[in-house]
Amino acid sequence: MKKVWQQVKSFWSNEDGLGTLEMLLILAIIVIIAIAFRKWIVEWVNKLFSDTNSDIQNTKNIVPNTPGSTP
């Protein structure tokens, strides 16, 4: 029993894998947040792309004689 307790103490005090564990916990939290807010994130990305596309189309219409366009 004493030997088992020593192994448990040794395992607990060993910090070799601590960085990996911390990274996994951070990744898990990010995934949970992404799942919780996935609807909002998808709507935001779609709006971002839609606004960008509209801005590009408006810029093409505003600027006459752009290179590559026909007069």
MARVEX-995371 format. One line per 8 residues: number of its first residue (from 1); for each residue x, y, z of N, C-alpha, C. Coordinates in nm, 3 decimals. Each point is the difference from the previous one (the first is absolute). Layout:
<recs>
NUM) X:Y:Z:X:Y:Z:X:Y:Z | ... .
</recs>
This chain:
<recs>
1) 0.082:-0.119:0.000:-0.082:0.119:0.000:0.086:0.125:0.000 | 0.111:-0.005:0.071:0.091:0.113:0.008:0.060:0.029:-0.138 | 0.030:-0.106:-0.073:0.059:0.016:-0.133:-0.100:0.066:-0.096 | -0.125:-0.038:0.008:-0.104:0.058:-0.085:-0.015:0.148:0.033 | -0.001:0.033:0.129:-0.014:0.139:0.042:0.118:0.084:-0.051 | 0.119:-0.056:0.002:0.118:0.071:-0.050:-0.012:0.025:-0.151 | -0.052:-0.099:-0.071:-0.018:0.018:-0.144:-0.104:0.108:-0.031 | -0.107:0.003:0.079:-0.102:0.103:-0.019:0.059:0.137:0.027 .
9) 0.077:0.014:0.107:0.065:0.127:0.032:0.097:0.041:-0.111 | 0.075:-0.097:-0.049:0.096:0.028:-0.107:-0.071:0.046:-0.126 | -0.109:-0.067:-0.034:-0.077:0.038:-0.118:-0.059:0.140:0.017 | -0.051:0.030:0.117:-0.062:0.129:0.027:0.102:0.114:-0.007 | 0.120:-0.023:0.049:0.101:0.105:0.003:0.076:0.013:-0.131 | -0.014:-0.097:-0.089:0.068:0.005:-0.129:-0.071:0.102:-0.089 | 0.074:0.102:-0.049:-0.060:0.108:-0.077:0.036:-0.007:-0.148 | 0.047:-0.113:-0.048:0.041:-0.010:-0.140:-0.116:0.023:-0.097 .
17) -0.116:-0.053:0.028:-0.112:0.012:-0.091:-0.092:0.117:0.031 | 0.041:0.088:0.088:-0.087:0.110:0.042:-0.029:0.096:-0.115 | 0.096:0.031:-0.083:-0.022:0.089:-0.112:-0.101:-0.056:-0.098 | 0.009:-0.128:-0.028:-0.094:-0.065:-0.091:-0.140:0.002:0.058 | -0.013:-0.027:0.127:-0.130:0.000:0.065:-0.062:0.140:-0.006 | 0.078:0.100:0.026:-0.052:0.137:-0.005:-0.047:0.035:-0.141 | 0.077:-0.039:-0.101:-0.038:0.028:-0.138:-0.130:-0.073:-0.036 | -0.015:-0.122:0.045:-0.124:-0.074:-0.028:-0.120:0.064:0.069 .
25) 0.019:0.048:0.122:-0.110:0.068:0.069:-0.040:0.129:-0.071 | 0.098:0.077:-0.044:-0.029:0.123:-0.072:-0.073:-0.031:-0.131 | 0.047:-0.101:-0.072:-0.065:-0.040:-0.124:-0.143:-0.046:0.025 | -0.021:-0.075:0.106:-0.134:-0.048:0.033:-0.093:0.117:0.031 | 0.049:0.100:0.071:-0.082:0.117:0.032:-0.035:0.077:-0.128 | 0.096:0.015:-0.090:-0.027:0.070:-0.125:-0.104:-0.075:-0.083 | 0.010:-0.132:-0.004:-0.098:-0.080:-0.075:-0.139:0.013:0.062 | -0.007:-0.004:0.132:-0.130:0.014:0.068:-0.061:0.136:-0.029 .
33) 0.080:0.105:0.004:-0.050:0.135:-0.030:-0.046:0.008:-0.145 | 0.077:-0.059:-0.092:-0.038:0.002:-0.141:-0.131:-0.075:-0.023 | -0.019:-0.111:0.068:-0.124:-0.075:-0.014:-0.117:0.079:0.058 | 0.023:0.063:0.113:-0.106:0.076:0.066:-0.045:0.119:-0.085 | 0.093:0.064:-0.070:-0.031:0.119:-0.077:0.005:-0.024:-0.150 | -0.013:-0.124:-0.045:0.018:-0.031:-0.142:-0.100:0.073:-0.089 | -0.124:0.013:0.042:-0.100:0.068:-0.082:0.039:0.146:-0.019 | 0.039:0.066:0.108:0.040:0.140:-0.008:0.126:0.015:-0.086 .
41) 0.096:-0.092:0.014:0.125:0.007:-0.076:-0.028:-0.017:-0.149 | -0.085:-0.096:-0.037:-0.033:-0.023:-0.141:-0.071:0.122:-0.058 | -0.094:0.058:0.073:-0.069:0.120:-0.047:0.098:0.116:-0.019 | 0.092:0.016:0.093:0.099:0.108:-0.008:0.091:-0.018:-0.121 | 0.046:-0.122:-0.025:0.089:-0.026:-0.114:-0.076:0.022:-0.131 | -0.124:-0.048:-0.008:-0.079:0.022:-0.121:-0.022:0.149:-0.026 | -0.030:0.076:0.104:-0.019:0.145:-0.015:0.131:0.066:-0.043 | 0.111:-0.044:0.056:0.130:0.055:-0.035:0.029:-0.021:-0.148 .
49) -0.022:-0.122:-0.050:0.024:-0.029:-0.142:-0.099:0.076:-0.089 | -0.123:0.009:0.043:-0.101:0.072:-0.078:0.035:0.149:-0.009 | 0.038:0.060:0.111:0.039:0.141:0.000:0.123:0.023:-0.086 | 0.096:-0.091:0.008:0.121:0.013:-0.080:-0.032:-0.008:-0.147 | -0.086:-0.095:-0.037:-0.040:-0.014:-0.139:-0.073:0.126:-0.048 | -0.088:0.054:0.082:-0.071:0.123:-0.037:0.097:0.116:-0.018 | 0.097:0.011:0.090:0.100:0.107:-0.011:0.081:-0.014:-0.129 | 0.036:-0.122:-0.036:0.076:-0.022:-0.123:-0.085:0.039:-0.121 .
57) -0.126:-0.041:0.000:-0.089:0.034:-0.112:-0.019:0.151:-0.009 | -0.018:0.067:0.113:-0.017:0.146:0.000:0.126:0.071:-0.048 | 0.115:-0.052:0.037:0.126:0.061:-0.042:0.017:-0.013:-0.151 | -0.040:-0.114:-0.055:0.009:-0.017:-0.146:-0.092:0.098:-0.071 | -0.117:0.028:0.058:-0.094:0.091:-0.063:0.041:0.146:0.014 | 0.070:0.034:0.107:0.037:0.139:0.027:0.121:0.042:-0.082 | 0.100:-0.087:-0.009:0.127:0.036:-0.063:-0.009:-0.030:-0.149 | -0.006:0.103:-0.086:-0.002:-0.023:-0.145:0.141:-0.023:-0.051 .
65) 0.010:-0.064:-0.112:0.129:-0.024:-0.067:0.101:-0.074:0.088 | -0.045:-0.103:0.067:0.093:-0.081:0.078:0.077:-0.089:-0.097 | 0.123:-0.031:0.031:0.078:-0.087:-0.088:-0.071:-0.134:-0.021 | -0.004:-0.043:-0.123:-0.062:-0.126:-0.032:-0.147:0.011:-0.034 | -0.059:0.116:0.018:-0.141:0.017:-0.036:-0.010:0.063:-0.137 | -0.109:-0.023:-0.067:-0.020:0.059:-0.133:-0.070:0.133:0.012 | 0.044:0.102:-0.074:-0.062:0.133:0.011:-0.136:0.006:-0.065 .
</recs>
